[in-house]
């Protein structure tokens, strides 16, 4: 009996040898790894039709499994299948063939699905890493536990990490810091609370003032930030391109931001890489913004700095794209509009564009001419780059005072309009009637209404500039332009780029 059993087992082993049945080795391995308690007699009955009984018992109960009590109970169970006969061999052979191919297909399918999932989540993570977004202090609520000083006009700034640059001289490691003798604390005195959105910061910056001529500028009601160079680089890096459009005052905005990203108070706003000795004397420190001596030496594009003096740029390579298109009067010459079109892609870029406009004096503060100037630029921009605002719908408001065909509902099209500086003592007499304090103040108020109707935000500079030094009664010096540039950067910083 024992011989016949051994013979049957040997025959079964020959037919169902592990070398000839890869699936059996997988089943045996699974049994060994799973443990005895996970399997019942019914499992063993089913497996015996595929794997020889001795191998099943040995796997389940060890080398002496055939003589163990459990194996004897299994042996005397007459309801189990007996040693495989021809029909079992045929069925097992078919199962062997099918299960091997099926297992391989399942493995391949699993690998493919896993690879696709990994690529998807990695791509999503990479996309999120590259997508522009604002810092946490603009998107999260930070508690303000400022120190209240009785009877103080201004409270000390919040003791938060992002306000640290506001309280120190961020120019401390700039070139020519001591020679030019300018500290960032001479330009802005921080206080609490900090403005929490674009509307509040634009209102505060437009309506602030100084305690004395050329004193630090203080926004009204809430404070603006004074960014470090590293923060300026990060802000500009959220945008594919920042395009400034306007006259010489807007060119000075570009110049002041170049001072910040080049960390150079002496020559940061000008093309000092090609200066003659005479130009280095005439266009140094405050005199970089002297339009009579240094007008053509101003930097019009940050790409020019990358091309001619890349080592002077403090921002990481290929992260900043800042430029100006000079359009000073209406009607706008066709070649100037062509240059603007050349700067605009017809398809949506990876990061948003931002636009900053300034106009007024070259059309003698004629409000209608300024409105027509702006409308021409907006229409030209949208015709060339419809992705900026793909909707054809106008604002949902039914009021004629707030509804305008250029005020779009959809898209991400950030636009800011700056009105001119307040006139200074050196303003020529022939212009003082049409461009004096009253005219500039009225123009700023009326212009804010018109540009807002078109979905363009407004920043007034009259209050900021009225107690600031000017060369010719019009153009601010280095200090005044650095404040104006920082005001523009505060607006850029507040833009919800994550909606792009």
C-alpha positions in Angstrom: 0.0 0.0 0.0 2.8 2.3 0.9 4.6 1.3 -2.2 1.6 2.1 -4.4 1.2 5.4 -2.6 4.8 6.3 -3.1 4.5 5.2 -6.8 1.5 7.3 -7.3 3.2 10.3 -5.6 6.3 9.8 -7.7 4.2 9.6 -10.9 2.4 12.8 -9.9 5.7 14.5 -9.1 6.9 13.5 -12.5 3.8 14.9 -14.2 3.6 18.0 -11.9 7.3 18.5 -11.2 8.2 22.0 -10.0 10.6 22.4 -12.9 7.8 21.9 -15.4 5.2 23.9 -13.5 6.3 27.4 -12.6 2.9 28.2 -11.1 3.3 25.4 -8.6 6.4 27.0 -7.1 4.5 30.2 -6.7 1.7 28.5 -4.9 4.1 26.6 -2.7 5.9 29.8 -1.9 2.7 31.6 -1.1 1.7 28.7 1.2 5.0 28.8 3.0 4.9 32.6 3.4 1.2 32.7 4.5 1.4 30.1 7.3 -0.7 27.1 8.2 -3.4 29.0 10.0 -4.5 30.8 6.9 -5.5 27.5 5.1 -8.2 25.0 5.7 -8.7 21.4 4.7 -10.8 22.5 1.8 -7.9 24.6 0.6 -5.6 21.5 0.7 -8.2 19.5 -1.2 -8.3 22.0 -4.0 -4.5 22.3 -4.1 -3.9 18.6 -4.3 -5.5 18.5 -7.7 -2.6 20.7 -8.9 0.3 19.9 -6.6 1.3 16.5 -5.4 0.0 15.7 -1.9 3.4 15.1 -0.4 4.6 18.6 -1.5 1.4 20.2 -0.1 1.8 18.4 3.3 5.5 19.1 3.4 4.9 22.8 2.7 2.1 23.0 5.3 3.5 20.8 8.1 7.2 20.6 7.5 9.5 17.7 6.4 7.6 15.2 8.7 4.2 16.4 7.6 3.3 13.0 6.2 3.5 11.4 9.6 2.0 14.3 11.7 -1.4 14.1 13.3 -2.7 16.8 11.1 -1.6 15.1 8.0 -3.1 11.8 9.1 -6.4 13.6 9.7 -6.1 14.9 6.2 -5.1 11.5 4.9 -8.2 9.8 6.4 -10.6 12.4 5.0 -12.4 10.3 2.4 -14.2 13.3 0.9 -11.0 14.7 -0.4 -9.9 14.1 -4.0 -7.7 11.1 -4.4 -4.3 11.0 -6.2 -4.6 12.6 -9.5 -5.9 10.4 -12.3 -5.8 11.2 -16.0 -8.6 13.6 -15.9 -7.0 15.5 -13.0 -3.7 15.5 -14.9 -5.4 16.9 -18.0 -7.2 19.6 -15.9 -4.0 20.5 -14.1 -2.1 20.7 -17.3 -4.7 23.1 -18.6 -4.6 25.1 -15.4 -0.9 25.2 -15.6 -0.9 26.6 -19.1 -3.7 29.1 -18.4 -2.5 30.3 -15.0 1.1 30.9 -16.2 0.0 33.1 -19.0 -2.7 34.8 -17.0 -0.2 35.5 -14.2 2.2 37.0 -16.6 -0.4 39.2 -18.1 -1.6 40.3 -14.7 2.0 41.2 -13.7 2.5 43.2 -16.9 -0.8 45.0 -16.4 0.1 45.8 -12.8 3.5 47.2 -13.8 1.9 49.4 -16.5 -0.8 50.7 -14.1 1.8 51.4 -11.4 4.1 53.2 -13.9 1.2 55.4 -15.2 0.2 56.3 -11.6 3.8 57.1 -10.7 4.2 59.3 -13.8 0.9 61.0 -13.1 1.6 61.9 -9.5 5.2 62.9 -10.2 4.0 65.1 -13.1 1.3 66.6 -10.9 3.9 67.3 -8.1 6.3 68.8 -10.7 3.5 71.0 -12.1 2.6 72.3 -8.7 6.2 73.0 -7.9 6.6 75.1 -11.0 3.2 76.8 -10.9 3.5 80.4 -9.6 2.1 81.1 -6.2 2.2 83.7 -3.5 4.0 83.2 -0.2 2.1 81.8 2.8 1.7 85.2 4.6 -0.6 86.3 1.7 -2.7 83.2 1.6 -2.9 82.3 5.3 -4.2 84.2 8.3 -1.5 85.3 10.7 -2.5 86.5 14.1 -1.5 90.1 14.9 -0.3 90.5 18.5 1.3 93.9 18.1 2.4 96.0 21.0 0.0 98.8 21.6 1.6 102.1 22.4 -0.7 104.5 24.1 -1.3 107.8 22.1 1.1 106.6 19.4 0.2 107.6 15.8 1.8 104.4 14.5 2.1 101.0 16.1 5.3 99.0 15.7 5.3 96.4 13.0 4.2 92.8 13.6 6.8 90.5 15.1 6.5 88.1 12.2 9.2 86.6 10.0 8.0 88.2 6.7 8.2 91.7 8.2 11.9 91.4 9.2 13.2 93.0 6.0 11.0 96.0 6.7 12.8 96.8 9.9 16.4 96.7 8.6 18.5 98.4 6.0 18.1 96.1 3.0 20.7 98.2 1.2 23.4 97.3 3.7 25.3 95.0 1.2 24.5 97.0 -2.0 27.3 98.4 -4.1 28.1 102.1 -3.2 25.9 102.0 -0.2 28.2 104.3 1.8 29.1 106.5 -1.1 25.5 107.1 -2.1 24.5 107.3 1.6 21.0 105.9 1.2 19.4 103.5 3.6 16.0 101.7 3.0 15.0 103.0 6.4 15.3 106.5 5.0 12.6 105.7 2.5 10.1 103.7 4.4 9.3 103.5 8.2 7.4 100.3 8.9 4.3 100.2 11.2 1.4 97.9 11.9 -1.0 96.7 10.6 0.1 95.4 7.2 -2.3 95.8 4.3 -4.0 92.5 3.6 -5.1 92.8 0.0 -4.5 94.8 -3.2 -7.4 97.2 -2.8 -6.3 98.2 0.7 -2.6 98.5 -0.2 -3.3 100.5 -3.4 -5.5 102.9 -1.4 -3.0 103.2 1.4 0.0 103.8 -0.9 -2.0 106.4 -3.0 -3.2 108.4 0.0 -0.1 108.3 2.3 2.3 111.1 3.2 5.5 112.2 4.8 6.4 113.9 8.1 8.6 116.5 6.4 10.3 116.9 3.0 12.1 113.8 1.8 11.2 112.0 5.0 10.3 108.2 4.9 7.0 107.6 3.1 4.1 106.3 5.2 1.0 104.7 3.5 -2.3 105.7 5.2 -4.2 103.2 7.3 -2.1 100.1 6.7 1.5 99.5 5.7 3.2 98.3 2.6 6.1 95.9 2.6 9.8 96.8 1.9 11.2 93.8 0.2 14.7 92.4 0.3 16.3 91.7 -3.1 15.7 88.0 -2.7 12.0 88.7 -2.3 12.0 91.1 -5.3 13.5 88.3 -7.4 10.9 85.8 -6.2 8.0 88.2 -6.9 9.2 88.9 -10.5 9.9 85.2 -11.0 6.2 84.5 -10.6 5.6 86.1 -14.0 6.6 85.2 -17.5 7.1 88.8 -18.3 6.3 92.2 -16.7 5.7 94.8 -19.3 5.8 98.5 -18.5 4.2 100.9 -21.0 4.5 104.7 -20.8 6.9 107.7 -20.7 10.1 108.6 -18.9 8.5 108.4 -15.5 7.6 104.8 -16.2 11.1 104.2 -17.5 12.3 105.3 -14.1 10.1 102.6 -12.5 12.1 100.0 -14.5 15.3 101.7 -13.4 14.5 101.6 -9.7 13.6 97.9 -9.9 16.9 97.2 -11.7 18.7 99.0 -8.8 17.1 96.4 -6.5 17.7 93.3 -8.5 21.3 94.3 -9.2 22.0 95.5 -5.6 23.7 98.6 -7.0 22.9 102.0 -5.7 25.6 103.6 -7.9 24.8 102.4 -11.4 22.0 99.8 -11.0 19.5 101.7 -13.2 21.8 102.5 -16.1 23.9 100.6 -18.7 27.2 101.1 -16.9 28.9 98.3 -18.8 29.4 100.6 -21.8 30.0 103.9 -19.9 32.7 106.4 -20.7 34.5 108.0 -17.8 32.4 111.1 -18.2 29.2 109.1 -18.1 30.3 107.3 -14.9 30.7 110.7 -13.3 27.4 112.2 -14.5 25.2 109.2 -14.0 26.1 108.1 -10.5 23.9 107.5 -7.5 21.1 110.1 -7.5 21.9 111.3 -11.0 21.1 108.0 -12.6 17.5 109.5 -13.1 18.6 112.8 -14.5 16.8 112.8 -17.8 19.0 115.5 -19.3 22.3 113.8 -18.8 21.4 110.1 -18.4 18.1 109.5 -20.4 19.5 107.2 -23.1 21.6 105.3 -20.6 18.7 103.8 -18.8 18.1 100.1 -18.8 15.0 99.3 -20.9 15.1 95.5 -20.6 16.4 93.1 -17.9 17.5 90.9 -20.8 20.1 93.6 -21.7 21.6 93.1 -18.2 21.6 89.3 -18.7 23.4 89.8 -22.1 25.9 92.4 -21.1 26.5 92.1 -17.4 25.0 88.9 -16.1 27.2 88.8 -13.0 25.5 92.0 -11.7 22.1 90.4 -11.6 21.2 89.0 -8.1 18.2 87.0 -9.3 18.6 83.3 -10.4 19.3 82.9 -14.1 16.3 83.1 -16.5 13.8 84.0 -13.8 13.2 87.7 -14.4 11.9 89.3 -17.6 11.2 93.0 -17.1 10.9 95.5 -19.9 9.4 98.8 -21.0 7.7 99.9 -24.3 7.9 103.7 -24.5 4.6 105.1 -25.7 4.4 108.7 -24.6 1.5 110.3 -26.4 -1.8 109.8 -28.2 -2.3 109.1 -31.1 0.2 106.2 -30.8 2.5 105.7 -33.8 1.9 102.4 -35.6 5.5 101.2 -35.1 5.1 101.5 -31.4 2.1 99.3 -31.4 3.9 96.8 -33.6 6.7 96.6 -31.0 4.1 95.9 -28.3 2.6 93.1 -30.4 6.0 91.5 -30.8 6.3 91.1 -27.0 3.0 89.2 -26.7 2.6 85.4 -27.5 -0.5 84.3 -29.2 -0.8 81.2 -27.0 -1.0 81.0 -23.2 2.4 80.8 -21.6 3.4 78.8 -18.5 3.3 81.9 -16.2 1.2 85.0 -16.3 2.0 88.4 -17.8 1.6 91.6 -15.8 1.1 95.1 -17.3 1.9 98.5 -15.8 0.8 101.7 -17.6 1.6 105.4 -17.1 0.5 108.4 -19.1 -0.6 112.0 -18.9 1.9 114.8 -19.2 2.7 114.3 -22.9 -0.9 115.0 -23.7 -1.0 117.9 -21.2 -3.2 115.9 -18.7 -6.0 115.7 -21.3 -8.2 112.9 -19.7 -9.9 111.9 -23.0 -6.5 111.6 -24.7 -5.2 109.4 -21.9 -8.4 107.2 -22.0 -8.0 106.8 -25.8 -4.3 106.0 -25.3 -5.2 103.3 -22.8 -8.0 101.9 -24.9 -5.8 101.6 -27.9 -3.2 99.6 -25.9 -5.8 97.4 -24.3 -7.4 96.6 -27.6 -4.0 95.9 -29.3 -3.0 93.7 -26.4 -6.1 91.6 -26.4 -6.2 91.2 -30.2 -2.7 89.8 -30.1 -3.1 87.7 -26.9 -6.7 86.7 -26.5 -5.8 84.1 -23.9 -5.5 87.0 -21.4 -9.2 87.3 -21.2 -11.0 84.7 -23.4 -14.5 85.8 -22.5 -16.4 88.2 -24.7 -18.8 89.1 -21.9 -18.6 92.5 -20.2 -18.9 93.2 -16.5 -22.2 92.0 -15.1 -23.0 95.4 -13.7 -25.8 97.3 -15.3 -24.6 100.7 -14.1 -23.1 102.9 -16.9 -20.7 104.3 -14.4 -19.0 100.9 -13.8 -19.7 99.0 -17.0 -17.3 99.1 -19.9 -16.6 96.9 -22.8 -13.0 96.4 -21.8 -13.8 95.3 -18.2 -13.6 91.5 -18.7 -15.0 88.9 -16.4 -12.7 85.9 -17.1 -9.0 85.3 -17.6 -6.1 86.6 -15.6 -5.0 89.9 -17.0 -3.3 92.0 -14.2 -3.1 95.7 -15.1 -2.0 98.7 -13.1 -2.2 102.4 -14.1 0.1 105.0 -12.5 -0.8 108.7 -12.7 2.0 111.4 -12.9 4.1 112.8 -10.0 3.2 116.0 -8.3 4.9 119.1 -9.7 8.0 120.5 -8.1 9.4 124.0 -7.6 11.5 123.7 -10.8 8.5 123.1 -13.0 8.7 125.5 -16.0 6.3 128.4 -15.6 4.6 127.8 -18.9 3.4 124.4 -17.7 2.4 125.3 -14.2 -1.2 126.3 -15.1 -2.0 123.1 -17.1 0.2 120.7 -15.1 0.2 122.3 -11.7 -0.9 120.9 -8.4 -4.6 121.4 -9.0 -4.5 119.9 -12.5 -2.5 116.9 -11.4 -4.8 116.2 -8.4 -7.9 116.4 -10.6 -6.4 114.2 -13.3 -5.4 111.6 -10.7 -9.0 111.4 -9.3 -10.7 111.3 -12.7 -8.2 108.9 -14.2 -8.7 106.4 -11.3 -12.5 106.3 -12.2 -11.9 105.7 -15.9 -9.3 103.0 -15.6 -11.3 101.2 -13.0 -14.2 101.1 -15.3 -11.9 99.2 -17.7 -10.8 96.6 -15.1 -7.5 98.4 -14.6 -6.3 99.1 -11.1 -4.9 102.5 -10.2 -1.9 103.7 -8.1 -1.7 107.4 -7.4 1.7 109.0 -6.9 0.8 112.6 -6.1 0.9 112.2 -2.3 4.1 110.1 -2.4 5.9 112.6 -4.7 4.7 116.0 -3.4 7.4 116.2 -0.7 10.1 114.4 -2.7 13.1 115.9 -4.4 12.8 116.3 -8.2 15.4 117.4 -10.8 13.2 119.4 -13.1 10.0 119.7 -11.2 8.8 116.4 -12.8 11.2 113.5 -12.4 12.0 112.0 -9.0 15.5 111.4 -7.8 16.8 107.9 -6.8 15.1 107.9 -3.4 11.7 108.9 -4.8 11.9 106.3 -7.6 12.9 103.5 -5.3 9.7 104.2 -3.3 7.6 104.2 -6.4 9.2 101.0 -7.6 8.6 99.3 -4.3 4.9 100.4 -4.5 4.6 98.6 -7.8 6.3 95.5 -6.4 3.7 95.5 -3.6 1.0 95.4 -6.2 2.7 92.6 -8.1 3.2 90.7 -4.8 -0.6 90.8 -4.1 -1.6 89.4 -7.5 -3.3 86.0 -7.2 -1.1 84.2 -9.6 -2.3 80.8 -8.5 -5.5 81.6 -10.4 -3.7 81.7 -13.8 
